[in-house]
Amino acid sequence: MIISQESNGGKLTIALSGRLDTTTAPELEETLKNALDGVTELEMDLKALEYISSAGLRVLLSAQKVMNKQGSMVVLNANESIMEVFEVTGFTDILTVR
């Protein structure tokens, strides 16, 4: 998985490509832990994400909980298979997905 970050004031965009699974989720978790301080708007761009596992969902949920306290989080460009996972797990009710 490749994680790209772009920061603009209080806005942080994180773009993911590849697979977000048990192997790569800790890397994203660490990246978010170090990057969210002072962020009021978080965008997770999943345009190039091919797969997400329960471990990846857990990291997104954790990021959402942090952002609920300090601002907002939006998930962008999720492909059909990722959207299906969000819908089946009920994450479309938890996350703001555009």
C-alpha positions as CSV (number, residue, x, y, z in Angstrom):
1,M,0.0,0.0,0.0
2,I,1.1,3.5,-0.8
3,I,0.1,6.4,1.5
4,S,0.3,10.0,0.2
5,Q,-0.3,13.0,2.4
6,E,-1.1,16.6,1.4
7,S,-1.6,19.2,4.1
8,N,-3.1,22.6,3.6
9,G,-3.6,24.5,6.9
10,G,-6.1,22.5,9.0
11,K,-7.0,20.3,6.0
12,L,-5.3,17.0,5.5
13,T,-5.8,14.7,2.5
14,I,-4.6,11.2,2.6
15,A,-4.7,9.1,-0.6
16,L,-4.4,5.4,-0.4
17,S,-3.5,3.0,-3.2
18,G,-3.1,-0.8,-3.1
19,R,-4.6,-3.0,-0.3
20,L,-5.6,-1.9,3.2
21,D,-5.4,-5.1,5.1
22,T,-3.9,-6.6,8.3
23,T,-0.4,-6.2,6.9
24,T,-0.8,-2.5,5.9
25,A,-3.3,-1.2,8.4
26,P,-0.7,-0.6,11.2
27,E,1.2,1.7,8.8
28,L,-1.9,3.8,8.1
29,E,-2.7,3.8,11.8
30,E,0.8,5.2,12.6
31,T,0.6,7.8,9.8
32,L,-2.8,9.0,11.1
33,K,-1.6,9.1,14.7
34,N,1.3,11.4,13.8
35,A,-0.7,13.5,11.3
36,L,-4.0,14.4,12.9
37,D,-2.8,16.9,15.5
38,G,-4.4,20.2,14.6
39,V,-6.3,18.9,11.7
40,T,-9.9,20.0,11.4
41,E,-10.8,18.5,8.1
42,L,-9.6,15.0,7.0
43,E,-10.2,13.7,3.5
44,M,-9.4,10.0,2.8
45,D,-9.1,9.6,-0.9
46,L,-9.6,5.9,-1.8
47,K,-9.6,6.3,-5.6
48,A,-6.6,3.9,-6.0
49,L,-7.5,1.5,-3.1
50,E,-8.2,-2.0,-4.4
51,Y,-9.2,-3.8,-1.3
52,I,-10.1,-3.1,2.4
53,S,-10.3,-5.7,5.2
54,S,-11.7,-5.5,8.7
55,A,-8.4,-4.2,9.9
56,G,-8.6,-1.3,7.4
57,L,-12.2,-0.6,8.5
58,R,-11.0,-0.5,12.1
59,V,-8.4,2.2,11.2
60,L,-11.0,4.3,9.4
61,L,-13.4,4.0,12.3
62,S,-10.6,5.1,14.7
63,A,-9.8,8.1,12.5
64,Q,-13.5,9.0,12.4
65,K,-13.7,8.9,16.2
66,V,-10.7,11.3,16.5
67,M,-12.1,13.6,13.8
68,N,-15.5,13.7,15.5
69,K,-13.8,15.5,18.4
70,Q,-11.8,18.0,16.4
71,G,-13.5,18.4,13.0
72,S,-14.8,16.4,10.1
73,M,-13.7,13.4,8.0
74,V,-14.9,12.5,4.5
75,V,-14.2,9.4,2.4
76,L,-13.8,10.2,-1.3
77,N,-13.7,8.2,-4.5
78,A,-14.4,4.7,-3.1
79,N,-14.7,2.2,-5.9
80,E,-17.7,-0.2,-6.2
81,S,-16.1,-3.1,-4.3
82,I,-15.0,-0.8,-1.4
83,M,-18.5,0.8,-1.3
84,E,-20.0,-2.7,-1.1
85,V,-17.9,-3.5,1.9
86,F,-19.0,-0.1,3.5
87,E,-22.6,-0.9,2.8
88,V,-22.5,-4.5,4.1
89,T,-20.7,-3.5,7.3
90,G,-22.9,-0.5,7.9
91,F,-20.0,1.9,7.5
92,T,-22.1,4.1,5.1
93,D,-24.0,5.1,8.3
94,I,-20.9,5.9,10.2
95,L,-18.7,7.6,7.6
96,T,-19.4,10.5,5.3
97,V,-18.8,8.9,1.9
98,R,-18.8,11.0,-1.3
